[in-house]
Amino acid sequence: MAKDSMFDLTGTRALVTGGSAGIGLGMARGLAKAGADVALWGRNPDRLASAEAELAEHGGKVVTQSVDVADENAVAEAVAATADELGGFDTLVVNAGIGAGVAKFVDSSTETYRKVLATNLDGAYFTLREAAKVLLAQGTGGSVIVTSSLGAVQGAARNQAYAMTKAGVLALANGCAVEFARDGIRVNSVLPGWIATDMTEGLQSWESFTDNVISRVPLGRWGTPEDFEGIAVYLASDASRFQTGSSTVIDGGYSIF
Ligand SMILES: NC(=O)c1ccc[n+]([C@@H]2O[C@H](COP(=O)([O-])OP(=O)(O)OC[C@H]3O[C@@H](n4cnc5c(N)ncnc54)[C@H](OP(=O)(O)O)[C@@H]3O)[C@@H](O)[C@H]2O)c1
């Protein structure tokens, strides 16, 4: 990438939660290709190691942390360790998340509800709060990217608990966008549609889902992790310098059809 490009991230550092797979790995790959050093968070050390090996090919520094974002103390420790290893960070991608499966609302369980809230909502809250302390202390601004979902704004039948968490992170992002604007820290959300990752593995092999849902995607296919490389670079870079509190839908046109 040309040095004078407004998309050049050389010399910047990014922390990506859920960076070992799926959409988070796609975003991390985009950031690494644009020249950023990256820290990947996830729970499974093997997946982290293979993502680290892949991203290292782009030439920047890549570090990993095995951390459960639902664990408040672990998040605080991992933020400190990551800031130490990268010498601070400029971009934060709050992306780690799990699905909740599908169940008729009246049959949905409190156990699943608590589990999905713990990772998707508590995890985003702990991560953003602890990482914001580092960004504010650095005093050099920054960019925060929060992965929400179309489920935050569209009716998610049989998936209400998951959708609640995604609406919650949108509210978290917007509140932080206003509060941190004076510190030069921008906070923007990304709302993916139907993306082929481990999270949607069951749906991908479900013929009637493909026939009834994916066939309605105007761009005619499942989204892929690679489709998130560009939006991460754009939101992390100077190209989006006057953009904060925004929500970018990446769904192949599904929501407007
Ligand atoms: N796929 C879609 O269609 C879709 C649509 C809208 C929004 N999203 C959102 O996009 C984000 C990424 O989802 P994805 O589809 O890429 O899923 P994925 O392929 O299953 O990847 C999830 C990532 O999050 C990590 N993770 C999960 N729980 C964690 C925890 N408690 N602590 C730390 N890391 C954790 C996973 O690593 P470990 O399992 O090793 O921890 C993995 O790196 C999620 O927030 C999801 O809600 C996805």
The ligand as an SDF file (V2000), in Angstrom:
LIG
                    3D

 48 52  0  0  0  0  0  0  0  0999 V2000
  -21.9650  -15.1510   11.2580 N   0  0  0  0  0  0  0  0  0  0  0  0
  -22.9860  -14.3440   11.1430 C   0  0  0  0  0  0  0  0  0  0  0  0
  -23.8840  -14.5600   10.2910 O   0  0  0  0  0  0  0  0  0  0  0  0
  -23.0790  -13.1200   12.0150 C   0  0  0  0  0  0  0  0  0  0  0  0
  -24.1010  -12.2060   11.7280 C   0  0  0  0  0  0  0  0  0  0  0  0
  -24.2140  -11.0580   12.5130 C   0  0  0  0  0  0  0  0  0  0  0  0
  -23.3190  -10.8270   13.5420 C   0  0  0  0  0  0  0  0  0  0  0  0
  -22.3400  -11.7300   13.8120 N   0  0  0  0  0  0  0  0  0  0  0  0
  -21.4370  -11.4220   14.9240 C   0  0  0  0  0  0  0  0  0  0  0  0
  -20.1020  -11.4640   14.4620 O   0  0  0  0  0  0  0  0  0  0  0  0
  -19.2350  -11.7780   15.5540 C   0  0  0  0  0  0  0  0  0  0  0  0
  -18.3000  -12.9010   15.1160 C   0  0  0  0  0  0  0  0  0  0  0  0
  -19.0940  -14.0400   14.8080 O   0  0  0  0  0  0  0  0  0  0  0  0
  -18.6050  -15.1350   13.7520 P   0  0  0  0  0  0  0  0  0  0  0  0
  -19.7640  -15.4690   12.9020 O   0  0  0  0  0  0  0  0  0  0  0  0
  -17.3290  -14.7280   13.1480 O   0  0  0  0  0  0  0  0  0  0  0  0
  -18.3910  -16.3730   14.7450 O   0  0  0  0  0  0  0  0  0  0  0  0
  -17.2130  -17.4610   14.8620 P   0  0  0  0  0  0  0  0  0  0  0  0
  -16.6730  -17.8040   13.5290 O   0  0  0  0  0  0  0  0  0  0  0  0
  -17.7960  -18.5220   15.7110 O   0  0  0  0  0  0  0  0  0  0  0  0
  -16.0680  -16.6830   15.6660 O   0  0  0  0  0  0  0  0  0  0  0  0
  -16.2890  -16.2480   16.9680 C   0  0  0  0  0  0  0  0  0  0  0  0
  -14.9810  -15.7390   17.5510 C   0  0  0  0  0  0  0  0  0  0  0  0
  -15.2320  -15.2600   18.8750 O   0  0  0  0  0  0  0  0  0  0  0  0
  -14.4050  -15.9920   19.8040 C   0  0  0  0  0  0  0  0  0  0  0  0
  -15.1460  -16.1300   21.0670 N   0  0  0  0  0  0  0  0  0  0  0  0
  -16.3580  -16.6970   21.2720 C   0  0  0  0  0  0  0  0  0  0  0  0
  -16.6860  -16.6440   22.5730 N   0  0  0  0  0  0  0  0  0  0  0  0
  -15.6560  -16.0190   23.2040 C   0  0  0  0  0  0  0  0  0  0  0  0
  -15.3890  -15.6820   24.5570 C   0  0  0  0  0  0  0  0  0  0  0  0
  -16.2600  -15.9720   25.5450 N   0  0  0  0  0  0  0  0  0  0  0  0
  -14.2270  -15.0500   24.8410 N   0  0  0  0  0  0  0  0  0  0  0  0
  -13.3370  -14.7550   23.8720 C   0  0  0  0  0  0  0  0  0  0  0  0
  -13.5280  -15.0580   22.5760 N   0  0  0  0  0  0  0  0  0  0  0  0
  -14.6760  -15.6940   22.2540 C   0  0  0  0  0  0  0  0  0  0  0  0
  -14.1300  -17.3140   19.0870 C   0  0  0  0  0  0  0  0  0  0  0  0
  -12.9770  -17.9670   19.5690 O   0  0  0  0  0  0  0  0  0  0  0  0
  -13.0920  -19.1370   20.7010 P   0  0  0  0  0  0  0  0  0  0  0  0
  -14.3300  -19.9280   20.3890 O   0  0  0  0  0  0  0  0  0  0  0  0
  -11.8290  -19.9100   20.5920 O   0  0  0  0  0  0  0  0  0  0  0  0
  -13.2150  -18.4060   21.9880 O   0  0  0  0  0  0  0  0  0  0  0  0
  -13.9210  -16.8100   17.6620 C   0  0  0  0  0  0  0  0  0  0  0  0
  -12.6450  -16.2260   17.5340 O   0  0  0  0  0  0  0  0  0  0  0  0
  -20.1290  -12.1470   16.7330 C   0  0  0  0  0  0  0  0  0  0  0  0
  -20.2280  -11.0560   17.6090 O   0  0  0  0  0  0  0  0  0  0  0  0
  -21.4750  -12.4070   16.0730 C   0  0  0  0  0  0  0  0  0  0  0  0
  -22.5410  -12.1450   16.9510 O   0  0  0  0  0  0  0  0  0  0  0  0
  -22.2020  -12.8670   13.0800 C   0  0  0  0  0  0  0  0  0  0  0  0
  1  2  1  0
  2  3  2  0
  2  4  1  0
  4  5  1  0
  4 48  2  0
  5  6  2  0
  6  7  1  0
  7  8  2  0
  8  9  1  0
  8 48  1  0
  9 10  1  0
  9 46  1  0
 10 11  1  0
 11 12  1  0
 11 44  1  0
 12 13  1  0
 13 14  1  0
 14 15  2  0
 14 16  1  0
 14 17  1  0
 17 18  1  0
 18 19  2  0
 18 20  1  0
 18 21  1  0
 21 22  1  0
 22 23  1  0
 23 24  1  0
 23 42  1  0
 24 25  1  0
 25 26  1  0
 25 36  1  0
 26 27  1  0
 26 35  1  0
 27 28  2  0
 28 29  1  0
 29 30  1  0
 29 35  2  0
 30 31  1  0
 30 32  2  0
 32 33  1  0
 33 34  2  0
 34 35  1  0
 36 37  1  0
 36 42  1  0
 37 38  1  0
 38 39  2  0
 38 40  1  0
 38 41  1  0
 42 43  1  0
 44 45  1  0
 44 46  1  0
 46 47  1  0
M  CHG  2   8   1  16  -1
M  END
$$$$
